[in-house]
Amino acid sequence: MWICPNCQREFKRKNQGHFCGEAPKTIDDYIQGQSHQEELQALRKAISQAIPEAEERIAWTMPTYWKGKNILHFAAKKQHIGFHIGQKAIAHFEEELADFPTSKGTVKLPYDKPLPLELIEGIAKWCLEEYGE
């Protein structure tokens, strides 16, 4: 067991990522608590423009886009943004995502590369059609 020195919560893995204290309630709160805020805001803007009918919310402590059910999520990591779009979307956009690491329905968008904003918008639209209600 590992105990976080800041919040004193216990975890199975050492240095497990988590939010100390209260989890963010809005996407604004989430982004304000992260480094790489500029990249996160750009990603948020691209998704919001592509699927304005989707509701923004926090689910599993991540920014989430919802329309009847969860459509996609994103999360700040140390070296990248995790863009959680599901395995079906990864397969559908396989060629376009060839330059980005993927695993378990997630695209890793490294901070040291420009965000592929047009691709992100296309993926968001596809996810809304495929997963939304």
N, C-alpha and C positions, 0 to 999 in steps of 0.2 A: 504494500500500500504506500501511496505517496500522499503527503499532505501539502496543499498549497500554502506557501509562507504568507501570502497576502490575505486570503479569505478563510484559511483553515479547513477547507473542504477536503475530503478524502477521495482518492482516485486509485484505480487499479494500476494505471501506468504512470511512470515517472514523467513529470513535466507535461502532463496531459493538457491540451488546449481547452480553455473554458473561459467563461466570463466570471470574473470575481464580483461578488455582490449581485446586484439586480441585473437581469438580462435586459437588453434594449427593448423598448416598446414600439419604436418606429424605425423606419429605414434611416431617417435623419440621425437618430440617436446612434444607430449602428455605425454609420459612416463616420460620425464625429469621434467615435471611440477607436478608430483605426488609423494607422499610418496609410499612405497611398490613397488619401482621400480623393485626389484629382482623378485617378483611374476609376475608383469606385463610382464617383459621380458621373463620369463619362459613360460607364457601363449602364448605370441606372437610367440615364437620359436616353440612350439608344433603345433600351428595352421599353421604356415608357412611351416613346414615340412610336415604336412598332406595334405595341398592343395597348393603346390607351384605355380600352375597355376592361382590362385586367385590374384587379384591386391589388394595391401594395399592402403587404403585411409582413409581420415577423412570424416565422415558423421554424422550430428547431434552432432558435436564436440566429436565423439567417434571413436576410431580405428575400422575400418570396413574392411571386406574382400568382394571383389566384383568380379563377373564374369557375365557380362551382366546385373546384378542387384545385390543388396545387399544380401549377403549370411548370414553373422553373424557379430555381434559387441561385443565389451567388453568395460567396463567402470569402473574406480576406484571409489569406494564409501568409506565411513568412516570405515565400519566394514567388507566389502567384495568386491570382484570383481563381477560386474554384467556381466554375460555371456549371451548375448542376441541371442538366437538361434531359437526362434519362437515356437509357441504352438505345431505344428506338431512334432517337434524334442523332445520337452518335453514328449509328449505322447509316441513317439517311444522308447525313452530311460528311460521310467518311472522306471523300476526296478533298472537300474544302477544308477539313480539319487535319489534313495530313501533316502540316507543320507544327501542330500542337499536341502535346502529350494528352492522352485520354485514358480513363479507367473508371469502371463501374458507373457509367452514365455521367461522368464529369469531364469537362474540358479544363485543362490547366492553362490559364492565360498568364504567362510570365510578365512580371513588372518591367523587365528589360526589353520587351518588344511592344510596338504600338498595338493597341487594341484593334481587332478587325471589326470595326463598328458596323459596316454593311452586312457582314456575315452574321454578327450578333443579332441584328434586326431581322434578318431572314430566318434565323433559328427561332427567335422569339415568336414570329408569326406562325411558323410551322408548329411549334409546341402548343400554341393556343388552339390551332385547328385540330391537332392530334389529341391533346390531353384535356382541353377545356370543355365545358358543358354549355 
